[in-house]
Structure formats: C-alpha cells, structure tokens
Amino acid sequence: MADYDVVIIGAGAAGLAAATALTRHGFSIALVEARNRVGGRVYTVRPVGATLPIELGADFVHGRPSEIFGLATEAGLRLYEHTGNTWATREGRPEPEDADEDHGEDGNVAAIFAAIQDWRGDDRSLQRLLDERFADARWAGARGEIRRYAEGFDAAEIDRVSVAWLQQTELASDAIDGERQFRVLDGYDRVLTWLRDNLPASLADIRLLSVARELRWRRGQASLSITAPDGEPLGDINARAALVTVPLGVLQRSFDEPDSPGALQLSPEPPGKREAMRLLGMGHAMKVVLQFSDMFWDPLPDRRANGHHPITLPGVSFFFSDDHVMPTWWTSHPVAVPILTGWTGGPRAAALVDASDETILDEAVAALARVLGRKRRDLEKLLVARYVHNWGADPYARGGYSYVCAGGVPAPAALAEPVDDTLFFAGEATSTTGHTGMVHGALQTGYQAAEALLRSLRPGQ
Ligand SMILES: Cc1cc2nc3c(=O)[nH]c(=O)nc-3n(C[C@H](O)[C@H](O)[C@H](O)COP(=O)(O)OP(=O)(O)OC[C@H]3O[C@@H](n4cnc5c(N)ncnc54)[C@H](O)[C@@H]3O)c2cc1C
C-alpha cells in the first residue's frame, strides 16, 4: 500500500515546482531532501553585518522568465535590474566596453555568435566550429572571447559543448530578454521558500536531512530507502510513482559509483538514462563573495583623482579580465554596497574543486588584486568577510550546472522521459527548451514533470 501518490527526491527549484503543481491537483507527496534546507543550488545566506543577502548559488534572474517574475509578484518580492557599465581588460588595462563597437566584422566575437545562431549543419563541438571556420590568426582574440563565454557562462568545456545546443540557448534567451539580468533584493531563496510555505500540510510531507539512497521500483510502485546524512537508516517511503530531481552530477555519480556519498541507486536501472547522461556534461562553477569596508573600486569623484586609486571602475556592473584563476567579477550595481562577486567556470573552476575553501578564497583575493592592479595586502586590509560554497565537492550537487555535448540535443528529453508511468525525472539538466542550467529552466521542468504525472496517475487511487 502506497503512503503517498508521489515521492519527490530533491527540494530544489524543480522538486518544489512539481510539489506545488501536484498538491494543487490533490496528489499527496513526500518531498525528500538531503540538506537541512530547501532550495538546492539556490542558496542564500544572511550573515550578521552583511548589507545584502549573500548568494552562494544562483545569483541572477536571466531575462524576464514568467516562472520567476510570476512567483516574485505573488510573494511580494523586490527584483531589481542589474545595470551599469561593463568593463574589460584590454592589453592589461581595464576599459569600459562599448556595446555598439562590435558589429560582427571579421575578427569580432559577434561574427562567431552569428555563426552559432545561424548554424544549420550537423552538430559539432564549439572547438571544432572554431577550428573549421575561425582558425585564421585574425580570429585569435575573438576565439579567446567565445571560449571565455562558453566556459564562464555555460560552465562548459569547449571541446565537448554542442553548437546546436548553444544556438538553442541563445534563441531561448533572446525570447525572454536574456541580455537583461535581475536580482532578488530580498534574496533568491525567497522565491523557493515561498513555494515551500504554500504547500498544503495535509498533502505535502517535507523530509529534510533525509538522503535518498535506493529507489526500488516497478510499474505502479516506488519504494525509497532514506537515511540521515550520517548514514543512520530512516526507513522506507512507499509511493505510486517517484520523481527524481537530483542534479545531473549526482545522477551520473549514482550510476558510476552507487556507493559514494549522496548517490541514489535506481533498482533496477531504468533503460536509456545512462546513454542520455553520456551526452550531457556537468559543468563546474566557482563563485566567491567578498565584502569590503568600502566600494574602493568605485570611489566618490572627489577621492578618485588623489592618486591612491590606481584603477577605478566607475558605475561598474561586470568586469571581465583574462585572469587565469578568477577572470569575472561583478558588483550589485545600481545597489551601492561594498560587495564583489568573483566567478570562474568550466575547466578553471574544475581546477579549484579539490582545494580547501581557505585556498579558494585566498586565490580569489589574489586574482582580484591582479585584475585591479593592487597589492593583495592592501585589499586584505579592506576585506571584512568572504564566502564560498564549493559545489563541485558537494555530494548533493557534484558540480555547478549542466550543458549539452556535441550530438546531445535529444539527450535532455531522453533523460526526462518517464519510465513505465512510475519513474519521472526533472531538474535543470532535463530542460528541452534551451533554459538548461537556469533556475527558471529547473522550475519549468518541475511543472512539466507534474503534468506528465497528472496524465499517468489519478490522485489517491
Ligand atoms: C554557483 C552557481 C551559480 C549559479 N548562478 C545562476 C544564476 O545566476 N541564474 C540561474 O538562473 N541559475 C544559476 N545557477 C543554476 C541554478 O542554481 C540551477 O540550475 C537550479 O537551481 C537547479 O535546480 P534543480 O531543482 O534542477 O536542482 P537543485 O537545486 O540542485 O535541486 C536538487 C536537490 O536534490 C537534493 N539532493 C541531491 N542528492 C540527493 C539525495 N541523494 N537525496 C536527497 N536529496 C538529494 C539536493 O540537495 C538539491 O536540493 C547557478 C548554479 C550555481 C551552482
């Protein structure tokens, strides 16, 4: 006898969206989460003394996705647009970037983006596209820029990432004003805690600190063994169907090393999933947040000219450099707070995963000193607090977010495909609409999985 209609594994964006939709239709659910909080890779902390909530996971609402803007309105959350000047290092000096200067001529990165957007041939990796079409020396700078973009934004490896998928993501982003970025002033986690707080207690059983270890399933039956994070058995949860929303990195690890921490064994192994996951990559992302005593990078005009500020970045929102450790930095502009966020993605982030948090933070401060042309100890004197969460080393994430490898455009749909009306899958890696790796993409997949469940099951039968 099933205790619930559906057991949902993972209380991130996808799991909470599915829980919301299912309970609205009268389904009973158990929502099983390994951490002591909901939200997953949306992770906001509010340390004493911090002037804004600190985002250790997702930061931006990319574009104007209705999934997030709708929830923010319902929840009364304040979103603000992240505007300001983009600066970039050119020949060792930071300069403001002129958005109009790149018209897609030969040698410009816009021409490579145009080639991706117009791509019509067989799929291939970005590296292969560059080798075939942009090998000439005059493209060297643009090749570096597109590599930094694919690694930094998509957390991808360029010799694996699919051109057809990059095209899909670019078009999907254009459709929702993706060049605009917004932040949740109250903290990104409030979007997801709003969903949690509105689950009806009569239908939703939220189990935190409950690690899903083994899901035994056959048509019409799913039985999930859970333990506490220290391994203490917490019994089984029986349901008529299961929805798996653990991150791709966790699922990949579960198939390859089923006994590793955080791994979820699916017994028997469902068909087609291993093959689908081979065509998907779990990208790495490393982000640090540094809080200073003042906004030394954007001093008031009267302090700018006194010679004590070798490099200043007035009105800066994003700052792109070619630093080999942490090339990308952003502020909270136009909200004036002395906080800088450092970011690296792809192979450079992967190289930091095995380092301690202390080492990562030290490396980040050293990188900031390099990109701003300052002495590290001078920056350290201004540093008030520093934060990092190593997602690659986190057993419940195993990376930042996913991307699609060459030839893999059908793979997210294959991963999402329900098995025997009993096993269902959701999460950012199952996005088929080009919103892979995004909070709104994860929410969409949760709602879609709930629709598939609604078609397969009638509540309480
Ligand atoms: C550093 C970083 C920055 C990012 N920045 C942005 C951004 O600016 N904008 C944006 O849109 N997106 C961003 N993302 C991506 C975004 O956070 C994710 O795409 C989205 O939150 C994923 O939601 P999800 O539900 O698919 O997965 P998750 O949020 O990971 O949810 C899965 C849940 O499963 C749980 N779990 C895992 N294993 C088990 C187990 N064995 N048993 C029980 N529970 C388990 C996890 O703890 C987690 O809560 C960022 C991600 C990272 C890491």
The ligand as a Tripos MOL2 file, in Angstrom:
@<TRIPOS>MOLECULE
LIG
   53    58     1     0     0
SMALL
NO_CHARGES

@<TRIPOS>ATOM
      1 C1         27.4120   28.8170   -8.2840 C.3       1 LIG1
      2 C2         26.1540   28.7470   -9.1090 C.ar      1 LIG1
      3 C3         25.6570   29.8900   -9.6920 C.ar      1 LIG1
      4 C4         24.5010   29.8500  -10.4590 C.ar      1 LIG1
      5 N1         24.0090   31.0130  -10.9790 N.ar      1 LIG1
      6 C5         22.8060   31.0060  -11.5990 C.ar      1 LIG1
      7 C6         22.1990   32.2370  -11.9710 C.ar      1 LIG1
      8 O1         22.7510   33.3220  -11.7700 O.2       1 LIG1
      9 N2         20.9710   32.1900  -12.5650 N.ar      1 LIG1
     10 C7         20.3320   30.9930  -12.8170 C.ar      1 LIG1
     11 O2         19.2170   31.0070  -13.3620 O.2       1 LIG1
     12 N3         20.8920   29.8120  -12.4430 N.ar      1 LIG1
     13 C8         22.1060   29.7980  -11.8290 C.ar      1 LIG1
     14 N4         22.6470   28.6250  -11.4040 N.ar      1 LIG1
     15 C9         21.9740   27.3590  -11.7200 C.3       1 LIG1
     16 C10        20.7390   27.1150  -10.8420 C.3       1 LIG1
     17 O3         21.1050   27.2920   -9.4930 O.3       1 LIG1
     18 C11        20.2490   25.7010  -11.0880 C.3       1 LIG1
     19 O4         20.0450   25.4880  -12.4740 O.3       1 LIG1
     20 C12        18.9250   25.3980  -10.3810 C.3       1 LIG1
     21 O5         18.8810   25.9370   -9.0930 O.3       1 LIG1
     22 C13        18.7650   23.8860  -10.3600 C.3       1 LIG1
     23 O6         17.5640   23.4830   -9.7470 O.3       1 LIG1
     24 P1         17.2420   21.9240   -9.6810 P.3       1 LIG1
     25 O7         15.9680   21.7630   -8.9520 O.co2     1 LIG1
     26 O8         17.3650   21.3310  -11.0360 O.co2     1 LIG1
     27 O9         18.4580   21.2810   -8.8470 O.3       1 LIG1
     28 P2         18.9080   21.5560   -7.3330 P.3       1 LIG1
     29 O10        18.6120   22.9380   -6.9370 O.co2     1 LIG1
     30 O11        20.2990   21.0900   -7.2220 O.co2     1 LIG1
     31 O12        17.9250   20.5990   -6.5040 O.3       1 LIG1
     32 C14        18.1870   19.2250   -6.3600 C.3       1 LIG1
     33 C15        18.0470   18.8610   -4.8950 C.3       1 LIG1
     34 O13        18.3400   17.4660   -4.7380 O.3       1 LIG1
     35 C16        18.9640   17.2990   -3.4910 C.3       1 LIG1
     36 N5         19.6670   16.0110   -3.4790 N.ar      1 LIG1
     37 C17        20.7700   15.6370   -4.1560 C.ar      1 LIG1
     38 N6         21.0770   14.3510   -3.8890 N.ar      1 LIG1
     39 C18        20.1380   13.8920   -3.0250 C.ar      1 LIG1
     40 C19        19.8900   12.6430   -2.3990 C.ar      1 LIG1
     41 N7         20.6580   11.5750   -2.6090 N.pl3     1 LIG1
     42 N8         18.8180   12.5460   -1.5580 N.ar      1 LIG1
     43 C20        18.0060   13.6050   -1.3400 C.ar      1 LIG1
     44 N9         18.1830   14.8090   -1.9170 N.ar      1 LIG1
     45 C21        19.2320   14.9470   -2.7600 C.ar      1 LIG1
     46 C22        19.9100   18.4800   -3.4120 C.3       1 LIG1
     47 O14        20.3190   18.7410   -2.1050 O.3       1 LIG1
     48 C23        19.0470   19.5910   -4.0010 C.3       1 LIG1
     49 O15        18.3440   20.2990   -3.0040 O.3       1 LIG1
     50 C24        23.8160   28.6250  -10.6440 C.ar      1 LIG1
     51 C25        24.3080   27.4630  -10.0420 C.ar      1 LIG1
     52 C26        25.4780   27.5120   -9.2870 C.ar      1 LIG1
     53 C27        25.9840   26.2580   -8.6420 C.3       1 LIG1
@<TRIPOS>BOND
     1     1     2 1
     2     2     3 ar
     3     2    52 ar
     4     3     4 ar
     5     4     5 ar
     6     4    50 ar
     7     5     6 ar
     8     6     7 ar
     9     6    13 1
    10     7     8 2
    11     7     9 ar
    12     9    10 ar
    13    10    11 2
    14    10    12 ar
    15    12    13 ar
    16    13    14 ar
    17    14    15 1
    18    14    50 ar
    19    15    16 1
    20    16    17 1
    21    16    18 1
    22    18    19 1
    23    18    20 1
    24    20    21 1
    25    20    22 1
    26    22    23 1
    27    23    24 1
    28    24    25 2
    29    24    26 1
    30    24    27 1
    31    27    28 1
    32    28    29 2
    33    28    30 1
    34    28    31 1
    35    31    32 1
    36    32    33 1
    37    33    34 1
    38    33    48 1
    39    34    35 1
    40    35    36 1
    41    35    46 1
    42    36    37 ar
    43    36    45 ar
    44    37    38 ar
    45    38    39 ar
    46    39    40 ar
    47    39    45 ar
    48    40    41 1
    49    40    42 ar
    50    42    43 ar
    51    43    44 ar
    52    44    45 ar
    53    46    47 1
    54    46    48 1
    55    48    49 1
    56    50    51 ar
    57    51    52 ar
    58    52    53 1
@<TRIPOS>SUBSTRUCTURE
     1 LIG1         1 GROUP 0 **** ****
